[in-house]
Amino acid sequence: MSQQVAEELSTEELLAQAEQSLIYIVTRPQEVMVRGKGSYIWDSRGREYLDFIQGWAVNCLGHSPRVLVNALNRQAREMINASPYLFNRPMIELAGLLTANSCLDRVFFANSGAEANEGALKLARKYGQKHLGGAYEVITTYNGFHGRTLAMMSASGKTAWDGLFEPKVPGFRRVHFNKLNEVRKSITPKTCAIMVEPVQGEAGVFVASKSFMKGLRQLCDDHGILLILDEIQTGLGRTGSMFAYEQYGIEPDIMTLGKALGGGFPVSALLAKDHVCVFDAGDQGGTFCAQPLAMTAGLTVVRELLHRNIPRRAASRGRVLKRHLKALGEKHGFREIRGRGLLMAVELHAEKGPEIVAEAFRQGLIINSPRPTTLRFMPSLLVSNAEIGRMAEILDGVLTQVLR
Ligand SMILES: Cc1ncc(COP(=O)(O)O)c(C=O)c1O
């Protein structure tokens, strides 16, 4: 046995162990992260990074916020897991808080965004079975992203996934984002729902137009079908309001949340209007669904967002971020700056995204390039003006170096 206790391994040994024992899914920077606080994260060699991805738009209150650490500690001492068979206190409290502060009436809790979306799909299909003569098709969008389970890869519109893991789950029709006429033409008697993100995040931050979202709502009403909003990336303050749908003046029939909900702890939610909740006993569930630690994380995060009016703060910090990106754009020549709140992206003239991300990492800044020509920014919703300024300063140096 050559295995040692993890704490005894050097960084090089850890990386060698990772190479040997992890299933390859992606190429990661050759560092091991060990600590995070607020907008910063540190690696095992003691290097500091300004983190503008925050666990992929997950750590909405920054890394390891004290309020969340304390709440998780308290709950862990009380009870880590009751059983999906039993109620627990934070589960009920979080459901009450989410329904009281959204247009939806009921909640099912899950563990990841993809799992919540699977629940949404099942609910829509069951609704179709019960109320729409067996309709089961869901209209989704090109470049939409809904997760990595087989059904959600089938629902997503990532063309790079075409041909992967075939056969895909049938029952999805793709239309182009923001093209209402295409949606209209795609509705058939088999359609039970339309599923979109208010902002296509993984695609590179493309914002739905108001007329598109209002039009989708109208089409759903006209045909008696369901509007599913995937707010896994946009929900809970990220775009400058508690939920992105509020900015469109419409209400979804089903909404999914994830990412920010646990402030870093894995938890997601499927929310629905009362009349849509057609599950029978046994239709939906999961061993870890609504377990007390996850529920405590969610409860703590949602309370913080509401009590401190963090979505409004995100809107104003988003304006600061945009100003800095505009200034960088004037100097370095971006094609476009787009986004809402603290979910922003810039479009480059060349396919330099991965190179910029790698150089930024070397210089102590973590950003993301969802497409070769795009840089994406999704900092903590509590990011300070000074941290945004620091990010722009580092990025300025990186762009000067890479784009010269
Ligand atoms: C809009 C959207 N839906 C679903 C997901 C999938 O969530 P998860 O990775 O937690 O399964 C993501 C993840 O990036 C997302 O951005």
The ligand as a MOL file (V3000), in Angstrom:
LIG
                    3D

  0  0  0     0  0            999 V3000
M  V30 BEGIN CTAB
M  V30 COUNTS 16 16 0 0 0
M  V30 BEGIN ATOM
M  V30 1 C -28.9690 27.0890 -16.1540 0
M  V30 2 C -28.3910 25.8380 -15.5840 0
M  V30 3 N -29.1800 24.7630 -15.4240 0
M  V30 4 C -28.6970 23.6270 -14.9100 0
M  V30 5 C -27.3920 23.5020 -14.5310 0
M  V30 6 C -26.8930 22.2030 -13.9750 0
M  V30 7 O -26.6870 22.3110 -12.6140 0
M  V30 8 P -25.7890 21.2110 -11.8720 0
M  V30 9 O -24.4170 21.3170 -12.4350 0
M  V30 10 O -25.8710 21.6080 -10.4090 0
M  V30 11 O -26.4270 19.8910 -12.1290 0
M  V30 12 C -26.5160 24.5870 -14.7040 0
M  V30 13 C -25.1080 24.4780 -14.3490 0
M  V30 14 O -24.2530 25.2180 -14.7810 0
M  V30 15 C -27.0360 25.7850 -15.2380 0
M  V30 16 O -26.2630 26.8620 -15.4370 0
M  V30 END ATOM
M  V30 BEGIN BOND
M  V30 1 1 1 2
M  V30 2 1 2 3
M  V30 3 2 2 15
M  V30 4 2 3 4
M  V30 5 1 4 5
M  V30 6 1 5 6
M  V30 7 2 5 12
M  V30 8 1 6 7
M  V30 9 1 7 8
M  V30 10 2 8 9
M  V30 11 1 8 10
M  V30 12 1 8 11
M  V30 13 1 12 13
M  V30 14 1 12 15
M  V30 15 2 13 14
M  V30 16 1 15 16
M  V30 END BOND
M  V30 END CTAB
M  END
